[in-house]
Amino acid sequence: MTDHTTGDAADGSAHGAADGPDEAAERADRQEAAWRGAARVLTRGARETTLGELLAALPHAPYDLDEPADVYGDGVVAELERRVAGLLGTEDAAFFPTGTMAQQIALRCWAGRTGSPVVALHPLSHPERWEGGALSAVSGLRTVHPTTEPRQPTGEEVGALPEPFGTLMVELPLRDAGFVLPTWEELEELVDAARERDAVVHFDGARLWESTAHFGRSLAEVAALADSVYVSFYKSLGGLSGAALAGTRSFVEETRVWRHRYGGQVFRQFPQALAALAGLERELPRLPAYAERAKEVAEALREGFAGAGLPWFRIHPQTPHTHQFQVWLPYGADRLTEAGVRLAQETGTVLFRRWSDQTPPGLAMTELEITEPGLAWTREDVGTAVKGFLERL
C-alpha cells in the first residue's frame, strides 16, 4: 500500500447528509449528466449507457439470430452454458438470472452434500456484505471467518479454524478489500488447507475473468482448484445481467433443481445470453490489457498526487491485481465527488466518479476501473487530469 502521511486529513464534508430525497435525486442527476457528457473517461459507468447502445450490441453476439428463441433455458442460453463450461474446463455450467441466487444455491447444495451448514469465508465477501443475510435467513447456513484482516485469508488461518466447516468460499478477487488476489501459491495453500479439513471449495469468481493475468494461469487451471465456480456476465464482460455456476455434471444438475425452486427458471433470457456471449467474444480477450493499463494509471496517479504535495493518499493495492483498484484521499466524499463533477463539466474529462466516506472521518475512497476507453490514456493524460481534479477541490 502507498501510505503518504505527512499531515492530518482535511475536512471536506460539503452536503449530502442533510439533503432531502428531492435534493439528493437532483444532485445525482446533475452528476450523471456531467459524466455522461464527458468525452474522455477511463471507463463508462453503468448509468452512462443508453438503451439504444445496449440493444445495438446484441446483434453482434456470435450466435445465429435466425435460430429459434430460447424457452426455459434452451437455445442460446444452453449455448452460453456450454461456452462457459468449456472456458472453465468443467463438466457443466448453469445460467442464473443473478449472482446472488447462484451463490446462495451453490452454498446450500454443498451444505446438503457435506452435511455441514457452516461456510468459511471472509467477512468482506459478497454474501456477508451485500445479500441481506440470506445465507442464514433463506438457507439456514452459518458462517465462520478465517480472518478479519482486509486481505485474502491464508492457508494457515483456514487450517486453524477452531470448528468444523463444510465449505470454504473464496472471493476472487476480494472486491471490498481492494480487488485483492492471493498469489497462485497462496491460493493452492488455501485449497489444500480446506481439503485437509474435509471441506469442499467454492470460488466466488464474479470477477474471475480478469484474474488470470495475475495468476499467470488459464481460467481452466484456476477453476480446477475448486469444486464449483460462480462467474458473472456483467461485472467485467459488459453484459446485461446474469451469472453461471460451473462444476461437475451432477452438482450443476442439482443447482438447476434449486434454481427452479428459487424462481430462477425464466421463460426467455436471450437478451442476457446474447450480451454475455458478446462479452466473452469482445471483452474477455481484452481484460489482460486493461489490467496492465491499470498498473500504469495507478503509478501515474501516485506521481500526480505526490508531485502536487498532497498531504496523504493511498493507492490500494499499490500495484493493482486486476483492472480495478481503490484510491483514498484525505477529504470528505461530497467534496471529492463535486471536484470530479466540475472537472467533467469544465474539461470533458472524468477521472473519478462517486466517493464514499470512510473511517476515520475525513477520509474517502473511490474505486477505479480501466476498460477500453482507458487504453487511450497516457501517463501525461492521467497527470493532467489529476492536476485539474486537485485544483477543483
Buried (B, 14 or more C-beta within 10 A) or exposed (E): EBEBEEEEBBEBBBEBEEBEEEEBEEBEEEBBBBBBEBEBBBBBBEEBEEEEEBEEBBEEBEBEEEEEEBEEBEBBBBBBBEBBBEBBBBBBBBBBBBBBBBBBBBBBBBBBBBEBBBBBBBBBBBBBEEBEEBBEEBBEBBBBBBBEBBBBBBBEBBBEBEEBBBBBBBBBBBBBBBBBBBEBEBBEBBBBBBEEBEBBBBBBBBBBBBBBBBBEBEBEBBBBBBBBBBBBBBBBBBBBBBBBBBBEEEBBEBBBEBBEEBEBBBEBBBBBBBBBBBBBBBBBEBBBBBBBBBBBBBBBBBBBBEEBEBBBBBBBBBEBBBBBBBBBBBBBBBBBBBBBBBBBBEBEBBBBBBBEBBEEEBBBBBBBBBBBBBEEBEBEBBBBBBEBBBEBB
